[in-house]
């Protein structure tokens, strides 16, 4: 049976839109460019109808990106305190919980970005000691339009007191049982599961999607 759920339609239309946008960038023939622009408009119409956005705005999400569209890169840290509790933040955009993290800025290493994001979102400084894994977020439940490669690190708290920020409603350290009771942001459950398992076992075998 063909899966035509809203989530599947969004995934298909998003991939079509990305290929169309990249086609307009690489094509030299103006007729091919027009065809790709039409395909992008059709994909935007599907996305707009499914997500309840203006199709013209959706088309601009893709068309306004310079160059070719590729996956975004994000990084987060599973930071534990001396009691073995995991640092979690409550996101301001959806009120759900996740490990602190965000986009890797131009010129940063993934580890530098992860440390910066922890500080910005929670007021905690951390020491990174291992790579937990690299996750293609749509394969792990993410519901965002953009595709992300999310790099997750294992780390330890160095200093600070958990506080909210411009990006977070709350921040704090939680036991594994307390984490299980939180409403987790879509796409983050697998990262948290692997982080807790790595800390609990003391063995980190980096995960990656095959």
N, C-alpha and C positions, 0 to 999 in steps of 0.2 A: 504494500500500500504506500502511495506517495505521501510524504509528510509535507503538508501545506499549511502548517501552523504559522502564526504571526512571526514567531522567532525565526522559522526557516525561511519565510519570505524576506525578512529583513536581511538575513545572512546572504541569500542568493542575490538580492537586489544590490546589496553593498558590494559584493564581489564584481557584479556586472558594472556598477558605477566606477569602481577603481580601474578595471580594464579599459573602460571607455575613456576615462580621464587620461590614463597613460597613453592610450591610442592617439588622443588629440595632441599630446606632447611630442610623440615620436613621428607621427605621420607627416610626410612632406607634400602629399597630394591633397589639395583643398577639398576634393570630393570625399576623400576618406575622412578628413577632419570633420566635415559636415555630418557624415554618417555616425562617427563616434559621438559627436555632440548630441545627435538625436537619440542615440542609445543611452547616453547619460541622462537626458531629459526623461526618457521612459523609466529608467531605474529610479530617478528622483521622484517621479509620480507614484511609483509603487511604495517607496520608502515614506513619502509624505502621507499617503493614505493610511499606511499601516501605523505610523508613529504619530499621526495627527499633527503634522507640520506642513507649512506651505512648501509645495514641491520646488518653487523657485529658490527658497532659502536652502533646501536640502541640496539642490544642484550646486549652489555656491560653496557649500561645505567642501565639495570635491574640486570644483573648477578653480577656486581661489588658492588652492595649495600650489606653491611653486614647484616646478619640476615634476618628477614622477611621484606617485603615492606609494609609500612603503609603510611597514608596521612601525608604530611608535615604540619607544623603549622606556620602560619604567623600572624602578628599583624600590625595594622595601627591606626592612630589617625586622627579624624576629628577635627582639631585645628582651633579655631576661634579667631580673634583679637577683640579689644574693639569696632570696627565698625561693627562686625558681619560678617566679610569676612572670607571665608574658605581658609586655607592653601593648596595649590596644588603644585605638583612637576611635571616637564616634564622628563620622564624617558629617560635615555641615550640609552637603548637597543632598544626601538621602537619609540622614539620621541613622544609618547602619554602621556596624563596627568592622574594623579591619586593622591589620598591622600598619604602622605609619609608613608612608612611601609616596612616590610620585614620579614625575617625568625626569629623565636624565637630560640635563641642559647641555647645550653645545659646549664642548671642551672639557666636560667633566668625565671622570670615570664613573662606572656604575656604583662603586663603593662610595665615592665622594658624594654622589647624588643621594644615595640612601642615607648616609649620615646627616646630610643637610636637611633632608625631608623629615627625619626623626626630630631634629632640633626645632624646625619650623612648626611642626604639627603638635609637638608635645612638650617642648622645653627640656628634653632629655638629651644628654650627650652619650654616645655609645662607642664601643670598640667592636669592630667587625672581625670575626675570626674564621668564618667558613662560608662557602657557597652552598646553599640548600638546593637551589634549582633554577631552571629557566622555563617559564610557562607561557605557552601561546594561550592568551586569556580566554578566547572564545571556546577553546576546548575544555575550559574549566568553569564554565557557567557565566562568564561575563556577558552583560546585556548592552554594552556600549556599541555604538556604530563603529568606532575606530578599532582596528586590530592592534593589539599590544603584545610585545615580548616583555614579560615581567620577570625581572631577576630578583630572587629572594636570597637574603643573607642571614646567617646566624650571628648574633652579637650579644654583648653584655653591657648593661648599664654602667656608665662611668660616674655621672653626676647629674644633679637637677631634681626638680619636683614636677610630676606630671601636671600640665595645665592645658586648658583649651587655647585655641588660636583663631585666626581669621578663617582657617579651613576646617576647624574641628569644633564640635560642641562639647566634647569631654575627652579626657585621656586618663589612663590609669593602668596599674599592674593587676593582673587577674590570674587566679589559679586555673588549672586545666578544667576543673568542674565549673568554675564561674564563666570561663570562655564558652563552654558548651551551652550556657543559658542565654548568651547574647544573640541578637539578630544580626547575622553576618552579612556584609555587603556582597551582592552577587559577584561571583568570580574569585572570591578570596578563601572559600572554605578549604579547598585542597591545599593552598599555601600554608594555612594555619595548621591543618592536620599534619603536614610534613614537617613543619617547624617544631611542633610539640613532640613528634616522634623522634626527631633528630636530637633535641635537647634531652629527652627522657633516656634515650639509648646511649648517648654520647658518641654515636657513630653517624657521620654525615657522608652519604653517598649521593652526589649531586644528581638531581632529577632533571630530565629534559624530555620533551615530547618527541616521539619518534614518528 
